[in-house]
Amino acid sequence: MSRVNESPGVRLRALWIRLSGLPGGRWIFSRLLGFMVPYTGGLGATVIFFEPGHVRVRLTDRRKVRNHLHSVHAMALGNMGELSTGLAVLGAMPPSVRGILTGFEISYQKKARGVLIAEARCEVPAVTDFVDYSVESEIRDAENDVVATVRALWRLGPTKPQQ
């Protein structure tokens, strides 16, 4: 199979495997991911764990992601949750499946301050036709308290046949 036809999840996992064990490799991976997906890159989060169906993302509290209440902005939390669910789904999909985000829900439990970790886990089902698949991400603070919960709905379906 040529690299052009590889799924994004396959390419990302290969890049992660190459970089994550190197000094600064997780940071480099996260910056390259941000280059590939500029909106996500603006968040400045770092992927700290990436296995098929299991991802952890770290966000450091800083002025750029804060709101007027001196806590991490609600949409920064939403972006962090979407990033973690997206990587978990993409990393778990076989090359014959593609996905797109079609729905999103977030609930906030506590003001988010300090270093935050978003964690998403999923097991992508066998996909033979289009299916909606829900993935949850919990965002926790340094005290391990849940500050927000994201539920992302991913539409999964078979890739288009190659011409």
N, C-alpha and C positions, 0 to 999 in steps of 0.2 A: 504494500500500500504506500502511495506517495504521501509525503508530509502535507501536501496541499489538501488531501482528502481526509486527513485525520480530524477527529472531533476536537473541539476546544479543550475538553476535559483531558484527553489523551496528551495533547501538547502541554497543558499546564502541569500535569502530573510528571511528565518527563523533565520539564524545566525545574520543578520542585526537587525531584530526585537528584538532579545535577547540582543544584545550588544549596539546598538546605543544610547540608553537612559542612559547608565551607564557612570560614569566619566571615560574618556579615552576609552570608548567603540568604537568610530569610528576609533581611532588609532588601537585598538586591532583587530577590524574587518579587517582593511586594511592590517595589518601584517599577519593575518591568510589567507587572500586572496593571499598575496604574497607568503606564504608558499605553498598554493595549486597551484599557477601559478608562479614558481620561476622567470621567465623572467620579468613578471609584477612587482614582488616584488622588483626587483633591481632598479626600478624607484623611489621608496620611496614616491609615491603619497598617499594621504589620501582621502578615500571616505567620503564626507560630507553630501550627500543626496542620498537616494536610494529608489525609489518607482518604481513599475512596469512601464517601459517605460519612466522614467525620472531619470537621474542621474547627480550629480555634483561631480567632483573630483578636489582636490586642490594639487598643486605642489609648493613647496617652492624652490625658486631659491637658489642654492648652488653650490659649486665648482664641485661636482660629476656630475651634469647635464649640466654644461656649455661647451661652445665651445671656440675656440681661440679668438672670438670677444667679450668675456665677456657677452654673453647672453645665454639663455637656448638653448641647442642644438636642431637642427631641428628634429632629431629622438626621442628625449625625448618628444617633442611636439606631434609627431606622435604616440608614445606609449601611451601618456596621452589621446589622442583622441580615439585610439582604445579601451583603457580600458573603457572609458565612453560610447562609443557606444555598446560595448560588454555587459556591465552590464545592460544597458537600454533594449537591446534586450532579454538577458537571463531572466531578471526580469519580462518581459512582456509575455514570452512564456508559454503556458500551458504545463503540463507534457508530453503531447502527441507529442510535437514538439521539434526538435533539430536544432541547427544551427552551422555553421562554417563560418569564415571569408574567402571570396574568392577574394575580391578586395579592393583596398585602394587608396585614393587620398588625397593629402594635399596641401593647398595653404597657403603661408605665407604673411602676410600683414605688419608686424612690428616686430622689434627685441623684443624678449620676455625677460623681466626682472622682478624681484620681485615675489610676490605671483601670481600664475596663477590659473584660474578656468576653467575647461572644463565642458561644459554642453551639454548633449544629451537628446533628446526627440523622442519618437516614439510610434506608435500604431501598434503592430504586427497584420497583417491581419490573417483571418482564413486560416489555412494551411491544405490542403488535399493532396497536391502533392508538389514536390520540386518547390520552388520559390526563385528568387533573390530579396532581400529587402535592399534598401539603407537607411542608417541612417547617419545623420549629427551631428557633434559636433563642437561647437564654443569654442575657447579657448581665454579667455579675461584676461587682466592684471588688476592691482589695479585701474587704471583709467577707467576701463570698456571698453577699446579699444580692438577690436578683433585683436589678434596677429596671429592667424591661424584658418583655417577651415578644418575639416577632413570630408571626405565622405567615409564611410565604406560600402562595399557590403557584406551582409550576405546571405548565402544560407540556407534557412529554409526548413525543410521537416519533414514528420512524423517519429517518432521513430520506431525502429525495433520492431516488435511484440515480446512479451515475450514468451519464450519457455516453 
